[in-house]
Amino acid sequence: MTGRAIGYAKNVSRRVDSNTGRARRQHDLCRARHSTCEGALKKAVLNRKNAYFYKTQFGAEVGDLYMSLIHTAERCATSPFEYLRALLGNAAAVAAAPEAWMPWNYASTLT
């Protein structure tokens, strides 16, 4: 059964790339998706490795929070430095309405 599945992925299933008009194998498409997922997980893995050096559980939770904020800002094409600076500069407003200060909509809240 496994041999048939590998053969299907390598030889049978082909798609035509709309940009070049060339056929691409299914496993090439999986490789592209794999590298996207791998890049997204890289920060979490590095954070986990660095988490061994937190002195307290609270410190680890704060580190995870910042890692999540920075990674989300990067995924939303926002400068993490500018985003964190805006959060810290408007701490009272962030505490009052945190949903308005997400990385994808904080710029409209500033204006």
Residue pairs with C-beta under 8 A, 6 or more apart in sequence:
8 26
9 25
9 26
9 27
9 30
10 25
10 26
10 27
11 25
13 25
13 26
14 23
14 24
14 25
14 26
15 23
15 24
15 26
15 29
16 22
16 23
16 24
17 23
17 24
40 75
43 67
43 70
43 71
44 67
44 71
47 63
47 64
47 67
50 63
51 60
51 63
51 64
54 60
54 63
66 84
69 80
69 83
69 84
69 87
69 103
70 80
70 84
72 102
72 103
73 79
73 80
73 83
73 84
73 103
74 80
75 103
76 103
76 104
78 103
78 104
78 106
78 107
83 103
83 106
86 101
86 106
86 110
87 94
87 101
87 106
90 101
90 110
93 100
93 101
93 109
94 101
100 106
100 109
101 109
